[in-house]
Amino acid sequence: MMWRLVRSRILMMAQKRKNIWRVILEHYLSFSALV
């Protein structure tokens, strides 16, 4: 699946915002919304 791409984007955005938990939460909500 494209989880590797999503994870790399999460890490990249986390380095920019320096707030990894918020980024993970946003991606989790958007991912669960797609499913």
C-alpha positions in Angstrom: 0.0 0.0 0.0 1.0 3.7 0.0 1.6 3.7 3.7 5.3 4.4 3.2 4.5 7.5 1.3 2.0 8.7 4.0 4.5 8.0 6.8 7.3 9.9 5.0 4.9 12.8 4.5 3.9 12.7 8.2 7.6 12.8 9.3 8.3 15.7 6.9 5.4 17.7 8.1 6.3 16.9 11.7 9.7 18.3 11.2 8.2 21.5 9.8 5.6 22.0 12.5 7.6 20.3 15.2 4.3 19.0 16.6 4.2 15.4 15.5 1.2 14.3 17.5 -1.0 16.9 15.9 0.2 15.8 12.4 -0.4 12.1 13.3 -3.9 12.9 14.6 -4.8 14.9 11.5 -3.6 12.2 9.2 -5.4 9.5 11.2 -8.7 11.4 11.0 -8.4 12.0 7.3 -7.3 8.3 6.7 -10.2 6.9 8.8 -12.5 9.3 6.9 -11.5 7.8 3.6 -12.1 4.3 4.9 
